[in-house]
């Protein structure tokens, strides 16, 4: 189980960073929608690693759910963590809400397949996005490495671990 959680955290981190621009920062012409598709496939794979005995189509339904969560909610103007506009507390709250909302469609699929209360682990993990962004901004990384990139790695690790736990329980 520990190995699955570590792998899920790593895949989740990679997936969320791809969604956030890892590829488009390096490959001209690569679209945001393509990033979200890669993200959705990786996150569906994270859940598939953890559950046993679920029908194959359950994993297939998760990919569009993760995509919908990524595509439906923007940044809520909170990506700077209150450093340029707004307040730190306000941006913390908006990032936390965005993370929870982002995970709701996938949580609904898990609920549909009988995960019950465990499906709530996904939005709970998403709530940690506020803390991930605040911590990344407080670490004050070098200008060549924006804080949002670190926040995306951390948020993805939280979502990956939450997805694995929700599917495993």
ZABAKOL-799559 format. One record per residue (C-alpha): residue number from 0; residue in one letter; x, y, z. Coordinates in pm, whole numbers, always signed. Layout:
<rs>
resi: NUM&resn: a&east: X&north: Y&up: Z
...
</rs>
This chain:
<rs>
resi: 0&resn: x&east: +0&north: +0&up: +0
resi: 1&resn: x&east: +284&north: +242&up: +82
resi: 2&resn: x&east: +436&north: +190&up: -264
resi: 3&resn: x&east: +99&north: +259&up: -429
resi: 4&resn: x&east: +55&north: +579&up: -226
resi: 5&resn: x&east: +404&north: +700&up: -317
resi: 6&resn: x&east: +349&north: +621&up: -685
resi: 7&resn: x&east: +6&north: +788&up: -672
resi: 8&resn: x&east: +157&north: +1101&up: -516
resi: 9&resn: x&east: +428&north: +1111&up: -785
resi: 10&resn: x&east: +182&north: +1056&up: -1071
resi: 11&resn: x&east: -60&north: +1308&up: -923
resi: 12&resn: x&east: +218&north: +1566&up: -893
resi: 13&resn: x&east: +327&north: +1508&up: -1252
resi: 14&resn: x&east: -33&north: +1516&up: -1376
resi: 15&resn: x&east: -121&north: +1843&up: -1201
resi: 16&resn: x&east: +201&north: +2009&up: -1315
resi: 17&resn: x&east: +130&north: +1902&up: -1676
resi: 18&resn: x&east: -217&north: +2052&up: -1637
resi: 19&resn: x&east: -56&north: +2368&up: -1507
resi: 20&resn: x&east: +177&north: +2422&up: -1800
resi: 21&resn: x&east: +478&north: +2192&up: -1778
resi: 22&resn: x&east: +440&north: +2097&up: -2144
resi: 23&resn: x&east: +321&north: +2428&up: -2290
resi: 24&resn: x&east: +612&north: +2604&up: -2123
resi: 25&resn: x&east: +844&north: +2388&up: -2333
resi: 26&resn: x&east: +649&north: +2291&up: -2647
resi: 27&resn: x&east: +512&north: +2577&up: -2858
resi: 28&resn: x&east: +159&north: +2520&up: -2984
resi: 29&resn: x&east: +65&north: +2259&up: -2725
resi: 30&resn: x&east: -287&north: +2348&up: -2612
resi: 31&resn: x&east: -432&north: +2379&up: -2268
resi: 32&resn: x&east: -701&north: +2126&up: -2359
resi: 33&resn: x&east: -434&north: +1870&up: -2451
resi: 34&resn: x&east: -271&north: +1932&up: -2112
resi: 35&resn: x&east: -601&north: +1868&up: -1938
resi: 36&resn: x&east: -652&north: +1545&up: -2134
resi: 37&resn: x&east: -310&north: +1418&up: -2026
resi: 38&resn: x&east: -387&north: +1522&up: -1669
resi: 39&resn: x&east: -723&north: +1342&up: -1676
resi: 40&resn: x&east: -570&north: +1020&up: -1809
resi: 41&resn: x&east: -293&north: +1021&up: -1548
resi: 42&resn: x&east: -534&north: +1087&up: -1263
resi: 43&resn: x&east: -767&north: +809&up: -1382
resi: 44&resn: x&east: -462&north: +580&up: -1385
resi: 45&resn: x&east: -384&north: +680&up: -1026
resi: 46&resn: x&east: -727&north: +560&up: -916
resi: 47&resn: x&east: -702&north: +245&up: -1129
resi: 48&resn: x&east: -380&north: +155&up: -947
resi: 49&resn: x&east: -561&north: +151&up: -616
resi: 50&resn: x&east: -892&north: -17&up: -665
resi: 51&resn: x&east: -954&north: -383&up: -702
resi: 52&resn: x&east: -1243&north: -554&up: -874
resi: 53&resn: x&east: -1402&north: -245&up: -1024
resi: 54&resn: x&east: -1524&north: -276&up: -1383
resi: 55&resn: x&east: -1294&north: -132&up: -1652
resi: 56&resn: x&east: -1550&north: +131&up: -1748
resi: 57&resn: x&east: -1522&north: +285&up: -1401
resi: 58&resn: x&east: -1172&north: +402&up: -1487
resi: 59&resn: x&east: -1290&north: +517&up: -1829
resi: 60&resn: x&east: -1557&north: +733&up: -1659
resi: 61&resn: x&east: -1300&north: +888&up: -1428
resi: 62&resn: x&east: -1095&north: +1045&up: -1708
resi: 63&resn: x&east: -1378&north: +1274&up: -1830
resi: 64&resn: x&east: -1461&north: +1355&up: -1467
resi: 65&resn: x&east: -1105&north: +1472&up: -1397
resi: 66&resn: x&east: -1107&north: +1663&up: -1727
resi: 67&resn: x&east: -1435&north: +1834&up: -1637
resi: 68&resn: x&east: -1300&north: +1940&up: -1300
resi: 69&resn: x&east: -986&north: +2082&up: -1460
resi: 70&resn: x&east: -1170&north: +2261&up: -1739
resi: 71&resn: x&east: -1466&north: +2397&up: -1544
resi: 72&resn: x&east: -1287&north: +2600&up: -1279
resi: 73&resn: x&east: -1036&north: +2873&up: -1347
resi: 74&resn: x&east: -786&north: +3017&up: -1105
resi: 75&resn: x&east: -1042&north: +3236&up: -924
resi: 76&resn: x&east: -779&north: +3512&up: -948
resi: 77&resn: x&east: -594&north: +3352&up: -659
resi: 78&resn: x&east: -283&north: +3212&up: -823
resi: 79&resn: x&east: -58&north: +3486&up: -680
resi: 80&resn: x&east: -148&north: +3403&up: -320
resi: 81&resn: x&east: -248&north: +3761&up: -244
resi: 82&resn: x&east: +94&north: +3899&up: -330
resi: 83&resn: x&east: -11&north: +4118&up: -624
resi: 84&resn: x&east: -382&north: +4168&up: -570
resi: 85&resn: x&east: -638&north: +4060&up: -316
resi: 86&resn: x&east: -541&north: +3934&up: +27
resi: 87&resn: x&east: -347&north: +3629&up: +138
resi: 88&resn: x&east: -641&north: +3494&up: +335
resi: 89&resn: x&east: -882&north: +3557&up: +47
resi: 90&resn: x&east: -654&north: +3387&up: -205
resi: 91&resn: x&east: -594&north: +3099&up: +38
resi: 92&resn: x&east: -971&north: +3046&up: +65
resi: 93&resn: x&east: -1023&north: +3073&up: -313
resi: 94&resn: x&east: -742&north: +2825&up: -382
resi: 95&resn: x&east: -884&north: +2582&up: -127
resi: 96&resn: x&east: -1232&north: +2613&up: -279
resi: 97&resn: x&east: -1092&north: +2573&up: -629
resi: 98&resn: x&east: -910&north: +2255&up: -527
resi: 99&resn: x&east: -1221&north: +2104&up: -370
resi: 100&resn: x&east: -1442&north: +2196&up: -666
resi: 101&resn: x&east: -1181&north: +2063&up: -906
resi: 102&resn: x&east: -1206&north: +1717&up: -747
resi: 103&resn: x&east: -1586&north: +1700&up: -717
resi: 104&resn: x&east: -1662&north: +1538&up: -1057
resi: 105&resn: x&east: -1416&north: +1254&up: -988
resi: 106&resn: x&east: -1557&north: +1218&up: -635
resi: 107&resn: x&east: -1904&north: +1182&up: -788
resi: 108&resn: x&east: -1781&north: +895&up: -1005
resi: 109&resn: x&east: -1626&north: +725&up: -703
resi: 110&resn: x&east: -1954&north: +770&up: -518
resi: 111&resn: x&east: -2139&north: +618&up: -813
resi: 112&resn: x&east: -1921&north: +308&up: -781
resi: 113&resn: x&east: -1994&north: +263&up: -413
resi: 114&resn: x&east: -1702&north: +438&up: -245
resi: 115&resn: x&east: -1941&north: +622&up: -11
resi: 116&resn: x&east: -1771&north: +847&up: +243
resi: 117&resn: x&east: -1428&north: +765&up: +93
resi: 118&resn: x&east: -1521&north: +968&up: -214
resi: 119&resn: x&east: -1509&north: +1275&up: +13
resi: 120&resn: x&east: -1133&north: +1224&up: +44
resi: 121&resn: x&east: -1093&north: +1377&up: -303
resi: 122&resn: x&east: -1246&north: +1718&up: -227
resi: 123&resn: x&east: -1073&north: +1707&up: +114
resi: 124&resn: x&east: -739&north: +1658&up: -62
resi: 125&resn: x&east: -834&north: +1939&up: -299
resi: 126&resn: x&east: -885&north: +2172&up: -2
resi: 127&resn: x&east: -511&north: +2140&up: +61
resi: 128&resn: x&east: -450&north: +2340&up: -257
resi: 129&resn: x&east: -482&north: +2659&up: -52
resi: 130&resn: x&east: -203&north: +2545&up: +181
resi: 131&resn: x&east: +11&north: +2428&up: -113
resi: 132&resn: x&east: -5&north: +2768&up: -282
resi: 133&resn: x&east: +54&north: +2959&up: +41
resi: 134&resn: x&east: +354&north: +2744&up: +131
resi: 135&resn: x&east: +501&north: +2777&up: -218
resi: 136&resn: x&east: +470&north: +3155&up: -206
resi: 137&resn: x&east: +620&north: +3172&up: +144
resi: 138&resn: x&east: +925&north: +2971&up: +37
resi: 139&resn: x&east: +1000&north: +3255&up: -208
resi: 140&resn: x&east: +1162&north: +3052&up: -484
resi: 141&resn: x&east: +1400&north: +3207&up: -731
resi: 142&resn: x&east: +1232&north: +3416&up: -1003
resi: 143&resn: x&east: +1332&north: +3162&up: -1268
resi: 144&resn: x&east: +1114&north: +2907&up: -1088
resi: 145&resn: x&east: +773&north: +3058&up: -1012
resi: 146&resn: x&east: +598&north: +2964&up: -690
resi: 147&resn: x&east: +296&north: +2842&up: -885
resi: 148&resn: x&east: +502&north: +2557&up: -1033
resi: 149&resn: x&east: +596&north: +2436&up: -685
resi: 150&resn: x&east: +236&north: +2475&up: -573
resi: 151&resn: x&east: +118&north: +2264&up: -868
resi: 152&resn: x&east: +362&north: +1983&up: -783
resi: 153&resn: x&east: +245&north: +1985&up: -421
resi: 154&resn: x&east: -126&north: +2008&up: -506
resi: 155&resn: x&east: -93&north: +1718&up: -748
resi: 156&resn: x&east: +79&north: +1505&up: -484
resi: 157&resn: x&east: -209&north: +1577&up: -244
resi: 158&resn: x&east: -472&north: +1495&up: -507
resi: 159&resn: x&east: -289&north: +1179&up: -616
resi: 160&resn: x&east: -265&north: +1054&up: -258
resi: 161&resn: x&east: -627&north: +1146&up: -190
resi: 162&resn: x&east: -741&north: +967&up: -506
resi: 163&resn: x&east: -548&north: +653&up: -414
resi: 164&resn: x&east: -689&north: +652&up: -62
resi: 165&resn: x&east: -1044&north: +715&up: -185
resi: 166&resn: x&east: -1018&north: +426&up: -429
resi: 167&resn: x&east: -848&north: +192&up: -183
resi: 168&resn: x&east: -1083&north: +236&up: +113
</rs>
